[in-house]
Amino acid sequence: MIMAKVYITLKNGVLDPQGKAVQHSLESLGYKGVSDVRLGKYIELKLTDIHRRDAEERIKEMCERLLANTVIEDYRFEIEV
């Protein structure tokens, strides 16, 4: 079994209204010095009956076809065997 951890974040330059709302809320709660908040997605995938090199290609395909909007988002992943 292979465990993949996928991290999806907005590309630099893309506005993040959720991040701004969280930043504002943190400041209103007294947490000063937070200059930028960016939110993203974290996804865990368990893959069975697949070799590592095939898993890398399959995960990349999943990210590009469904998990990430590659126009505005970047992704990276880690694989644990």
PyMOL commands that place a pseudoatom at each C-alpha (Angstrom):
pseudoatom trace, name=CA, resn=MET, resi=1, chain=A, elem=C, hetatm=0, pos=[0.000, 0.000, 0.000]
pseudoatom trace, name=CA, resn=ILE, resi=2, chain=A, elem=C, hetatm=0, pos=[1.157, 3.521, -0.789]
pseudoatom trace, name=CA, resn=MET, resi=3, chain=A, elem=C, hetatm=0, pos=[0.077, 6.620, 1.108]
pseudoatom trace, name=CA, resn=ALA, resi=4, chain=A, elem=C, hetatm=0, pos=[0.170, 9.904, -0.784]
pseudoatom trace, name=CA, resn=LYS, resi=5, chain=A, elem=C, hetatm=0, pos=[-0.106, 13.280, 0.900]
pseudoatom trace, name=CA, resn=VAL, resi=6, chain=A, elem=C, hetatm=0, pos=[-1.215, 15.978, -1.543]
pseudoatom trace, name=CA, resn=TYR, resi=7, chain=A, elem=C, hetatm=0, pos=[-0.829, 19.691, -0.772]
pseudoatom trace, name=CA, resn=ILE, resi=8, chain=A, elem=C, hetatm=0, pos=[-2.721, 22.186, -2.930]
pseudoatom trace, name=CA, resn=THR, resi=9, chain=A, elem=C, hetatm=0, pos=[-2.171, 25.940, -2.637]
pseudoatom trace, name=CA, resn=LEU, resi=10, chain=A, elem=C, hetatm=0, pos=[-3.134, 29.005, -4.601]
pseudoatom trace, name=CA, resn=LYS, resi=11, chain=A, elem=C, hetatm=0, pos=[-0.493, 30.250, -7.005]
pseudoatom trace, name=CA, resn=ASN, resi=12, chain=A, elem=C, hetatm=0, pos=[1.385, 33.420, -6.101]
pseudoatom trace, name=CA, resn=GLY, resi=13, chain=A, elem=C, hetatm=0, pos=[-0.550, 36.466, -7.228]
pseudoatom trace, name=CA, resn=VAL, resi=14, chain=A, elem=C, hetatm=0, pos=[-3.983, 34.815, -6.914]
pseudoatom trace, name=CA, resn=LEU, resi=15, chain=A, elem=C, hetatm=0, pos=[-6.174, 36.628, -4.388]
pseudoatom trace, name=CA, resn=ASP, resi=16, chain=A, elem=C, hetatm=0, pos=[-7.156, 34.566, -1.345]
pseudoatom trace, name=CA, resn=PRO, resi=17, chain=A, elem=C, hetatm=0, pos=[-10.271, 36.096, 0.270]
pseudoatom trace, name=CA, resn=GLN, resi=18, chain=A, elem=C, hetatm=0, pos=[-10.548, 33.242, 2.783]
pseudoatom trace, name=CA, resn=GLY, resi=19, chain=A, elem=C, hetatm=0, pos=[-6.956, 33.817, 3.834]
pseudoatom trace, name=CA, resn=LYS, resi=20, chain=A, elem=C, hetatm=0, pos=[-7.641, 37.543, 4.291]
pseudoatom trace, name=CA, resn=ALA, resi=21, chain=A, elem=C, hetatm=0, pos=[-10.712, 36.769, 6.417]
pseudoatom trace, name=CA, resn=VAL, resi=22, chain=A, elem=C, hetatm=0, pos=[-8.687, 34.426, 8.642]
pseudoatom trace, name=CA, resn=GLN, resi=23, chain=A, elem=C, hetatm=0, pos=[-5.904, 37.010, 8.924]
pseudoatom trace, name=CA, resn=HIS, resi=24, chain=A, elem=C, hetatm=0, pos=[-8.415, 39.681, 9.957]
pseudoatom trace, name=CA, resn=SER, resi=25, chain=A, elem=C, hetatm=0, pos=[-9.985, 37.321, 12.516]
pseudoatom trace, name=CA, resn=LEU, resi=26, chain=A, elem=C, hetatm=0, pos=[-6.601, 36.463, 14.006]
pseudoatom trace, name=CA, resn=GLU, resi=27, chain=A, elem=C, hetatm=0, pos=[-5.787, 40.151, 14.343]
pseudoatom trace, name=CA, resn=SER, resi=28, chain=A, elem=C, hetatm=0, pos=[-9.146, 40.843, 16.010]
pseudoatom trace, name=CA, resn=LEU, resi=29, chain=A, elem=C, hetatm=0, pos=[-8.393, 38.050, 18.487]
pseudoatom trace, name=CA, resn=GLY, resi=30, chain=A, elem=C, hetatm=0, pos=[-5.181, 39.813, 19.434]
pseudoatom trace, name=CA, resn=TYR, resi=31, chain=A, elem=C, hetatm=0, pos=[-2.678, 37.840, 17.349]
pseudoatom trace, name=CA, resn=LYS, resi=32, chain=A, elem=C, hetatm=0, pos=[-0.504, 40.638, 15.993]
pseudoatom trace, name=CA, resn=GLY, resi=33, chain=A, elem=C, hetatm=0, pos=[2.267, 40.254, 13.455]
pseudoatom trace, name=CA, resn=VAL, resi=34, chain=A, elem=C, hetatm=0, pos=[0.481, 37.885, 11.067]
pseudoatom trace, name=CA, resn=SER, resi=35, chain=A, elem=C, hetatm=0, pos=[1.287, 39.506, 7.747]
pseudoatom trace, name=CA, resn=ASP, resi=36, chain=A, elem=C, hetatm=0, pos=[-0.238, 37.038, 5.308]
pseudoatom trace, name=CA, resn=VAL, resi=37, chain=A, elem=C, hetatm=0, pos=[-2.502, 33.998, 5.490]
pseudoatom trace, name=CA, resn=ARG, resi=38, chain=A, elem=C, hetatm=0, pos=[-2.980, 31.644, 2.561]
pseudoatom trace, name=CA, resn=LEU, resi=39, chain=A, elem=C, hetatm=0, pos=[-5.357, 28.692, 2.762]
pseudoatom trace, name=CA, resn=GLY, resi=40, chain=A, elem=C, hetatm=0, pos=[-5.056, 25.469, 0.832]
pseudoatom trace, name=CA, resn=LYS, resi=41, chain=A, elem=C, hetatm=0, pos=[-6.154, 21.860, 0.729]
pseudoatom trace, name=CA, resn=TYR, resi=42, chain=A, elem=C, hetatm=0, pos=[-4.581, 18.722, 2.171]
pseudoatom trace, name=CA, resn=ILE, resi=43, chain=A, elem=C, hetatm=0, pos=[-5.633, 15.347, 0.788]
pseudoatom trace, name=CA, resn=GLU, resi=44, chain=A, elem=C, hetatm=0, pos=[-4.517, 11.828, 1.768]
pseudoatom trace, name=CA, resn=LEU, resi=45, chain=A, elem=C, hetatm=0, pos=[-4.801, 9.032, -0.769]
pseudoatom trace, name=CA, resn=LYS, resi=46, chain=A, elem=C, hetatm=0, pos=[-4.202, 5.334, -0.122]
pseudoatom trace, name=CA, resn=LEU, resi=47, chain=A, elem=C, hetatm=0, pos=[-3.293, 3.372, -3.217]
pseudoatom trace, name=CA, resn=THR, resi=48, chain=A, elem=C, hetatm=0, pos=[-3.107, -0.405, -3.302]
pseudoatom trace, name=CA, resn=ASP, resi=49, chain=A, elem=C, hetatm=0, pos=[-1.589, -2.854, -5.763]
pseudoatom trace, name=CA, resn=ILE, resi=50, chain=A, elem=C, hetatm=0, pos=[0.598, -0.269, -7.485]
pseudoatom trace, name=CA, resn=HIS, resi=51, chain=A, elem=C, hetatm=0, pos=[4.352, 0.293, -7.802]
pseudoatom trace, name=CA, resn=ARG, resi=52, chain=A, elem=C, hetatm=0, pos=[5.845, 3.568, -6.622]
pseudoatom trace, name=CA, resn=ARG, resi=53, chain=A, elem=C, hetatm=0, pos=[6.796, 4.833, -10.105]
pseudoatom trace, name=CA, resn=ASP, resi=54, chain=A, elem=C, hetatm=0, pos=[3.269, 4.120, -11.366]
pseudoatom trace, name=CA, resn=ALA, resi=55, chain=A, elem=C, hetatm=0, pos=[1.780, 5.757, -8.260]
pseudoatom trace, name=CA, resn=GLU, resi=56, chain=A, elem=C, hetatm=0, pos=[3.664, 8.999, -8.923]
pseudoatom trace, name=CA, resn=GLU, resi=57, chain=A, elem=C, hetatm=0, pos=[2.236, 9.225, -12.435]
pseudoatom trace, name=CA, resn=ARG, resi=58, chain=A, elem=C, hetatm=0, pos=[-1.277, 8.324, -11.273]
pseudoatom trace, name=CA, resn=ILE, resi=59, chain=A, elem=C, hetatm=0, pos=[-1.247, 10.902, -8.454]
pseudoatom trace, name=CA, resn=LYS, resi=60, chain=A, elem=C, hetatm=0, pos=[-0.010, 13.585, -10.839]
pseudoatom trace, name=CA, resn=GLU, resi=61, chain=A, elem=C, hetatm=0, pos=[-2.846, 12.701, -13.217]
pseudoatom trace, name=CA, resn=MET, resi=62, chain=A, elem=C, hetatm=0, pos=[-5.407, 12.824, -10.383]
pseudoatom trace, name=CA, resn=CYS, resi=63, chain=A, elem=C, hetatm=0, pos=[-4.176, 16.253, -9.327]
pseudoatom trace, name=CA, resn=GLU, resi=64, chain=A, elem=C, hetatm=0, pos=[-4.267, 17.675, -12.822]
pseudoatom trace, name=CA, resn=ARG, resi=65, chain=A, elem=C, hetatm=0, pos=[-7.639, 16.196, -13.768]
pseudoatom trace, name=CA, resn=LEU, resi=66, chain=A, elem=C, hetatm=0, pos=[-9.605, 16.648, -10.544]
pseudoatom trace, name=CA, resn=LEU, resi=67, chain=A, elem=C, hetatm=0, pos=[-7.905, 17.586, -7.295]
pseudoatom trace, name=CA, resn=ALA, resi=68, chain=A, elem=C, hetatm=0, pos=[-6.260, 20.888, -8.294]
pseudoatom trace, name=CA, resn=ASN, resi=69, chain=A, elem=C, hetatm=0, pos=[-7.383, 23.685, -10.555]
pseudoatom trace, name=CA, resn=THR, resi=70, chain=A, elem=C, hetatm=0, pos=[-4.020, 24.109, -12.249]
pseudoatom trace, name=CA, resn=VAL, resi=71, chain=A, elem=C, hetatm=0, pos=[-4.985, 27.502, -13.660]
pseudoatom trace, name=CA, resn=ILE, resi=72, chain=A, elem=C, hetatm=0, pos=[-4.923, 29.062, -10.179]
pseudoatom trace, name=CA, resn=GLU, resi=73, chain=A, elem=C, hetatm=0, pos=[-3.473, 26.339, -7.927]
pseudoatom trace, name=CA, resn=ASP, resi=74, chain=A, elem=C, hetatm=0, pos=[-0.130, 24.610, -7.468]
pseudoatom trace, name=CA, resn=TYR, resi=75, chain=A, elem=C, hetatm=0, pos=[0.213, 21.143, -6.017]
pseudoatom trace, name=CA, resn=ARG, resi=76, chain=A, elem=C, hetatm=0, pos=[2.890, 18.903, -4.616]
pseudoatom trace, name=CA, resn=PHE, resi=77, chain=A, elem=C, hetatm=0, pos=[2.764, 15.472, -3.088]
pseudoatom trace, name=CA, resn=GLU, resi=78, chain=A, elem=C, hetatm=0, pos=[4.741, 13.129, -0.898]
pseudoatom trace, name=CA, resn=ILE, resi=79, chain=A, elem=C, hetatm=0, pos=[4.649, 9.353, -1.128]
pseudoatom trace, name=CA, resn=GLU, resi=80, chain=A, elem=C, hetatm=0, pos=[5.110, 6.962, 1.787]
pseudoatom trace, name=CA, resn=VAL, resi=81, chain=A, elem=C, hetatm=0, pos=[5.486, 3.279, 1.111]
for i in range(1, 81): cmd.bond("trace and resi %d" % i, "trace and resi %d" % (i + 1))
show_as sticks, trace
zoom trace
